[in-house]
Amino acid sequence: MLYKKAGFTLLEVMVAMSILAMALVAVFYMQSQSISMAGEARFLTTASLLAQRKMAEIEADQFIDTKSQDGDFAPDYPAYGWTIQVTDTQIARLKKIEVNVFNKVLTTGGNYQLVLYRTGGK
């Protein structure tokens, strides 16, 4: 009488478990990257809109002085701050306006810059 042994050997189970472990590590890594990219996209979207808003306020001003200012977007966006730097260029009456928006909470990569060149008015 011949008996057939049913089931898996220990080696087969170990190989299957190692393949499953590698697949799960890859899935968790992709999930982590996805969360990171979503956070970065959220920052870039918010920061670009806030920088455009601040630049529109500057553009509405008829007279542009060479100055530096800073502040934040509280109460709507308390984690976001801004700096404005207006500098002269080599061309008379042409000003370089730099608006930097940054996230106070993020430790890396939380900076967005918008630059505009405009005549300085009268």
C-alpha positions in Angstrom: 0.0 0.0 0.0 1.3 3.4 -1.0 0.4 6.5 0.9 0.5 9.9 -0.6 1.6 12.6 1.8 -0.6 15.7 1.5 0.5 19.1 2.5 3.6 21.4 2.1 7.1 20.9 3.2 8.7 23.4 5.5 11.0 24.7 2.7 8.0 25.4 0.5 6.3 27.3 3.3 9.5 29.4 4.0 9.8 30.3 0.3 6.2 31.3 0.1 6.5 33.4 3.2 9.7 35.2 2.0 8.0 36.0 -1.4 5.0 37.4 0.5 7.2 39.4 2.8 9.1 41.0 -0.1 5.8 41.9 -1.8 4.4 43.5 1.4 7.6 45.5 1.8 7.2 46.8 -1.7 3.5 47.7 -1.2 4.3 49.5 2.1 7.1 51.4 0.4 4.8 52.5 -2.4 2.2 53.6 0.1 4.7 55.6 2.0 5.9 57.3 -1.2 2.3 58.0 -2.1 1.6 59.8 1.2 4.8 61.8 0.9 4.0 62.9 -2.7 0.4 63.8 -1.7 1.8 66.0 1.1 4.2 67.7 -1.2 1.5 68.3 -3.8 -0.8 69.8 -1.1 2.0 72.1 -0.1 2.8 73.2 -3.6 -0.8 73.9 -4.4 -1.5 75.9 -1.3 1.8 77.8 -1.4 1.4 78.8 -5.1 -2.1 80.1 -4.5 -1.0 82.0 -1.4 2.0 83.4 -3.2 -0.2 84.6 -6.1 -2.5 86.2 -3.6 0.3 88.1 -2.0 1.8 89.1 -5.4 -1.6 90.4 -6.4 -1.7 92.6 -3.3 1.8 94.0 -4.3 0.7 94.5 -7.9 -2.3 96.6 -6.7 0.1 99.0 -5.0 0.9 101.9 -7.4 4.3 102.7 -5.8 6.8 100.0 -5.1 9.6 100.9 -2.7 12.8 98.9 -2.1 11.8 97.0 1.0 11.5 93.7 2.8 8.5 92.5 4.6 7.4 89.3 6.3 4.3 87.9 7.9 1.9 84.9 7.9 -1.4 84.0 6.5 -3.2 83.6 9.9 -6.0 82.9 10.7 -6.8 81.0 7.5 -3.4 79.4 7.1 -1.4 79.8 10.3 1.3 77.3 9.3 2.2 79.3 6.3 4.4 82.4 6.4 5.7 84.8 3.7 8.5 87.2 3.0 8.7 89.9 0.3 11.8 91.4 -1.0 11.8 94.2 -3.5 15.1 95.1 -5.0 16.4 97.4 -7.8 17.7 96.1 -11.0 20.3 97.4 -13.4 17.5 98.9 -15.5 16.1 102.2 -14.2 12.7 102.1 -12.6 12.5 98.3 -12.9 12.0 96.4 -9.7 12.5 92.7 -8.9 9.8 91.5 -6.5 10.3 88.1 -4.8 7.6 86.5 -2.8 8.6 83.5 -0.7 6.0 81.3 0.9 7.1 78.7 3.4 5.5 76.2 5.7 6.6 76.7 9.3 5.8 73.0 10.2 7.7 71.2 7.4 11.3 70.6 8.1 12.4 70.1 4.5 11.1 71.2 1.1 8.5 73.7 2.5 9.5 76.7 0.4 7.9 78.3 -2.7 9.2 81.3 -4.5 7.4 83.6 -7.0 9.4 86.4 -8.9 8.0 89.3 -10.8 9.7 92.2 -12.6 7.7 95.5 -12.6 8.3 99.2 -13.2 8.5 101.1 -10.0 5.9 103.7 -10.7 6.5 107.4 -10.5 
